[in-house]
Structure formats: C-alpha cells, structure tokens
C-alpha cells in the first residue's frame, strides 16, 4: 500500500507541475491530458511494482525484464515523447515532431526535473539532462535543433520567459512546416 501511495503522489505532482507550465505556454488541452496513460493499469501497476523512490520504475522494470511494458505503453500514447514519432520506414530515427508537442516535451522535462530533483533543480538542469542522454536519443535533426535552442534559452533566461515565447509561438522550426 505504501508503494501505491508514494507512486501516486509523484505522478500527480509531476502532472500538476507539467500542467502549470503547459497552461503558461498556452497548451491548455495538452496540460489537462498530459500523461493520463500513467493511470492505466499496465503503467500504473507496473510502476508501483518497481517503485523504489530512487530510480524510475520503468528503468527498474527494464533492468529486471529486459524491457518495460509501462514505457512501451507510455511512449506509444503520448505525443510529447520523441519515441512516439519513430517510423522505421523513414531514413531518420524519428519523424519531425509538431511544435506543440516539442513545447509539451519541454514542459515535461522541466516538470520532471523539478519534481525529481527538488531544491537541486536549476534553470540549466533541463539542458544538462538532455546533454547527458543526447547520444541515446533519436530525435529528428530539426526537432533536436528546436528542442536544444529552447533548452539553451531556458538556461540563459529562465522558465517564465520560455513559456511566454512558446505561448506566442516565437520558437519555431527554421525551415517551416
């Protein structure tokens, strides 16, 4: 019962923080719908089973089984994850994400960092995290360029300014749609 409560507290806190940044960025529906799949049985009960409070339950599940059913379900239902956009028929690792999902991915990265890092989070944290795992990601080159440009802006100017710019659609792909 303890694991259920602790996991539930974390996912609700994460959802509320991401929703706050989505709303500030003008992504109202995305803020409401963000990560609802975490409450589906496959994700929720798997994450509770592998919850330890120190490491992502999906990583623990992957360590134990060699894969994570929770993650496979999550990435396939949430367009703010670059993995959702993988099409193995294309020459790129993934398709270019629509800007509104790049913006939600930014809000998700900020929210996850603030929830999991707590007081240690700083405005350079999203960029630092991204750079630590960039080589394991298969973002479309244009999506990667836009995402990194936004993360650098956050490092230099803060979260409130980026939310304003995303809401006003200042950050866009340089080559158009």
C-alpha positions, 0 to 999 in steps of 0.5 A: 500500500505504501508503494501505491501511495508514494507512486501516486503522489509523484505522478500527480505532482509531476502532472500538476507541475507539467500542467502549470507550465503547459497552461503558461505556454498556452497548451491548455488541452495538452496540460489537462491530458498530459500523461493520463496513460500513467493511470492505466493499469499496465503503467500504473501497476507496473510502476508501483511494482518497481517503485523504489523512490530512487530510480524510475520504475520503468528503468527498474522494470527494464533492468529486471525484464529486459524491457518495460511494458509501462514505457512501451505503453507510455511512449506509444500514447503520448505525443510529447515523447520523441519515441512516439514519432519513430517510423522505421520506414523513414531514413531518420530515427524519428519523424519531425515532431509538431511544435506543440508537442516539442513545447509539451516535451519541454514542459515535461522535462522541466516538470520532471526535473523539478519534481525529481530533483527538488531544491537541486533543480536549476534553470540549466538542469533541463539542458544538462539532462538532455546533454547527458542522454543526447547520444541515446536519443533519436530525435529528428535533426530539426526537432533536436535543433528546436528542442536544444535552442529552447533548452539553451534559452531556458538556461540563459533566461529562465522558465517564465520567459520560455513559456511566454515565447512558446505561448506566442509561438516565437520558437519555431522550426527554421525551415517551416512546416 
